Amino acid sequence: MSGLEGGLIEMGMWSLGIGAVGAALAGIFLANTDMCLPKGASASLEHLEDADLRSTTDDGKVIKAKSLWEKNGAVVMAVRRPG
């Protein structure tokens, strides 16, 4: 193997190594950001106040969310996990 061939092989190995490091960094970056995820829509007040709330202690009790803030203020947070 001549010096030129050895240099080309060594340069090719360096290129593969740099490419692997770049791919690893890109993977880490994309896994830890939400750039590719769709943005969630905000719910309107009309939609929230019409929601049925079911009791966790009394199985048959269902109230409208609007009743929570009709007389007193209330903060309601609803989270739906995908899946």
VOFI-807056 format. One line per 3 residues: for each residue x, y, z of N, C-alpha, C. Coordinates in steps of 0.001 Angstrom, whole numbers, plus 500000, padded with zeros to 6 digits. Atoms other than C-alpha are relative to their C-alpha. Layout:
N
X,Y,Z,X,Y,Z,X,Y,Z ~ ...
END
This chain:
83
500844,498837,500000,500000,500000,500000,500894,501233,500000 ~ 499176,498799,500094,501458,503298,499001,499537,501019,501029 ~ 500332,498950,499041,501430,506410,501163,498722,500725,499637
501216,499318,500443,498665,507932,499065,498760,499204,500368 ~ 501147,500846,499664,496329,504960,499549,499755,499991,501506 ~ 500136,499991,498545,497007,504873,503287,499414,501312,500488
500534,498696,499618,496269,508598,503537,498520,500126,499674 ~ 501412,499958,500372,492976,508197,501692,499149,499157,500955 ~ 500739,500850,499060,491905,505339,503960,499885,500688,501354
500022,499295,498715,492865,507340,507036,499038,501183,499964 ~ 500913,498872,500137,490976,510358,505747,498546,499514,499974 ~ 501345,500577,500029,487934,508153,505067,499545,499590,501388
500336,500396,498629,488045,506803,508628,499672,501231,500839 ~ 500284,498753,499281,488196,510355,510009,498619,500535,499612 ~ 501306,499524,500477,485181,511299,507857,498868,499187,500616
501016,500848,499374,483210,508322,509166,499846,500333,501479 ~ 500041,499671,498577,484133,509199,512746,499314,501331,500261 ~ 500631,498677,499849,483142,512844,512353,498515,499916,499666
501407,500187,500354,479892,511807,510660,499228,499314,501116 ~ 500665,500703,498899,479070,509418,513523,499792,500929,501192 ~ 500129,499046,498893,479709,512119,516117,498918,501030,499668
501025,499041,500417,477586,514587,514146,498607,499397,500080 ~ 501308,500659,499936,474727,512083,513866,499566,499804,501451 ~ 500324,500170,498582,474909,511363,517609,499558,501328,500617
500374,498684,499469,474806,515088,518456,498640,500448,499472 ~ 501304,499637,500570,471877,515665,516078,498891,499189,500652 ~ 500996,500844,499339,470005,512734,517640,499704,500471,501405
500183,499503,498631,470561,514044,521164,499230,501313,499981 ~ 500681,498709,500107,469453,517537,520121,498518,499820,499682 ~ 501389,500191,500411,466265,516350,518399,499189,499257,501054
500715,500741,498961,465373,513959,521245,499642,500890,501182 ~ 500224,499143,498842,465512,516787,523784,499332,501332,499673 ~ 500722,498783,500366,463624,519495,521897,498639,499606,499442
501322,500271,500553,460035,519780,520704,499800,500686,498654 ~ 500074,499307,501282,460840,521361,517349,499129,499257,498987 ~ 500726,500791,500993,459224,518506,515396,498610,499592,500471
501296,500394,499472,456156,518037,517626,498935,501040,499660 ~ 501072,499029,500259,452800,519596,516785,499653,500755,501280 ~ 500381,499175,498855,451668,522399,519059,498552,499715,500380
501344,500247,499510,448610,521812,521237,499130,501235,499845 ~ 500952,498896,500145,445516,523932,520745,499475,500403,501371 ~ 500575,499505,498762,444167,526106,523548,498489,499805,499965
501443,500208,499913,440650,525295,524736,499312,501327,500293 ~ 500773,498785,499753,438035,528048,524679,499243,499864,501319 ~ 500753,500002,498750,436142,529037,527821,498667,499287,499815
501270,500654,500260,432887,527852,526238,500150,498484,500001 ~ 499751,501443,500036,434371,524417,525640,500292,499465,501403 ~ 499655,500442,498649,435795,524179,529182,498796,499989,500931
501118,499927,499071,432631,525288,530971,498931,498953,499712 ~ 500974,501036,500359,430576,522648,529130,500500,498593,500327 ~ 499413,501318,499733,432891,519795,530205,499335,499347,501210
500529,500775,498877,431494,517055,532445,501150,499575,500897 ~ 499001,500419,499020,433507,516460,535614,499406,498872,500826 ~ 500456,501160,499246,433166,513052,537246,500763,499904,501312
499398,500120,498677,433817,512520,540923,500887,498757,500064 ~ 499126,501163,499811,436677,510222,541894,499577,499187,501213 ~ 500445,500722,498801,434955,509243,545160,498571,499503,499875
501396,500381,500194,431249,509120,544192,499801,499704,498513 ~ 500016,500418,501412,430908,507131,540957,498876,500623,499177 ~ 501121,499495,500764,427513,508537,539974,499948,501507,499874
500084,498537,499971,428227,512230,540590,500735,500620,498802 ~ 499441,499296,501155,428758,514330,537452,499524,501452,500082 ~ 500358,498577,499992,428855,518148,537449,500611,500672,498781
499427,499196,501083,429479,520762,534785,501132,500845,500575 ~ 498835,499243,499534,432825,522531,535065,499630,501445,500332 ~ 500412,498608,499786,431076,525923,534922,499560,500237,501446
500482,499842,498625,429595,525280,538386,501136,500262,500984 ~ 498865,499755,499106,433093,525481,539892,500290,501489,500160 ~ 499649,498578,499926,433480,529182,539086,498797,500937,499861
501181,499131,500075,429888,530449,538960,499918,500944,501205 ~ 500104,499182,498792,429944,531705,542586,501363,500418,500530 ~ 498640,499722,499516,433658,531552,543482,500991,499756,498870
498963,500227,501007,436834,531685,541449,500582,498600,500123 ~ 499380,501318,499997,438505,528425,540484,501021,499925,498882 ~ 498997,500257,501033,441547,527323,538562,499892,498523,499648
500166,501379,500449,441069,524187,536478,501070,499707,498965 ~ 499007,500426,500985,443797,522342,534630,499648,498580,499569 ~ 500313,501317,500535,442938,519412,532395,501119,499557,499077
498907,500524,500807,445682,517267,530904,499588,498635,499489 ~ 500296,501294,500587,445087,514413,528527,501285,499459,499407 ~ 498791,500634,500521,448003,512120,527949,499656,499194,498763
500270,500794,501201,448240,510564,524509,500130,498503,500309 ~ 499882,501455,499861,447685,506820,524286,498958,499350,500808
END
